[in-house]
Amino acid sequence: MSVTDAIRYLPLTPAVLQVLVALADEERHGYALLKAVEDQSGGGVRLSTGTLYGIIRRLLDDGLISERTTRDGRRLYKLAAFGRQVARAEADRLEALLGTARATRALRRPATS
């Protein structure tokens, strides 16, 4: 899939972006994913299990993540290549937005003497 395809998914909700980021380096099962999102957001994003599994279902349906079941029946989720493109496109979008915002007087830090 192309970058143009990835851009169709933007903007992502903070919760969806956090889930994609939590899966960027390793596959995780549901509970580990809940904890990773909470930890990486400094407690700012706390997902209920219902919300998490709704996000997971959408991400699976859209091909942003993949799933495998272990021999003991655990479901593990992994970031797909297309999911990485979408997460990167969202990060680029947010960086551009932040750059624009910082260029305004509204967000410029006051000079210190």
Rosetta blueprint (number, residue, H / E / L):
1 M L
2 S L
3 V H
4 T H
5 D H
6 A H
7 I H
8 R L
9 Y L
10 L L
11 P L
12 L L
13 T L
14 P H
15 A H
16 V H
17 L H
18 Q H
19 V H
20 L H
21 V H
22 A H
23 L L
24 A L
25 D L
26 E L
27 E L
28 R E
29 H L
30 G H
31 Y H
32 A H
33 L H
34 L H
35 K H
36 A H
37 V H
38 E H
39 D H
40 Q H
41 S L
42 G L
43 G L
44 G L
45 V L
46 R L
47 L L
48 S L
49 T H
50 G H
51 T H
52 L H
53 Y H
54 G H
55 I H
56 I H
57 R H
58 R H
59 L H
60 L H
61 D H
62 D L
63 G L
64 L L
65 I E
66 S E
67 E E
68 R E
69 T E
70 T L
71 R L
72 D L
73 G L
74 R L
75 R E
76 L E
77 Y E
78 K E
79 L E
80 A L
81 A H
82 F H
83 G H
84 R H
85 Q H
86 V H
87 A H
88 R H
89 A H
90 E H
91 A H
92 D H
93 R H
94 L H
95 E H
96 A H
97 L H
98 L H
99 G H
100 T H
101 A H
102 R H
103 A L
104 T L
105 R L
106 A L
107 L L
108 R L
109 R L
110 P L
111 A L
112 T L
113 S L
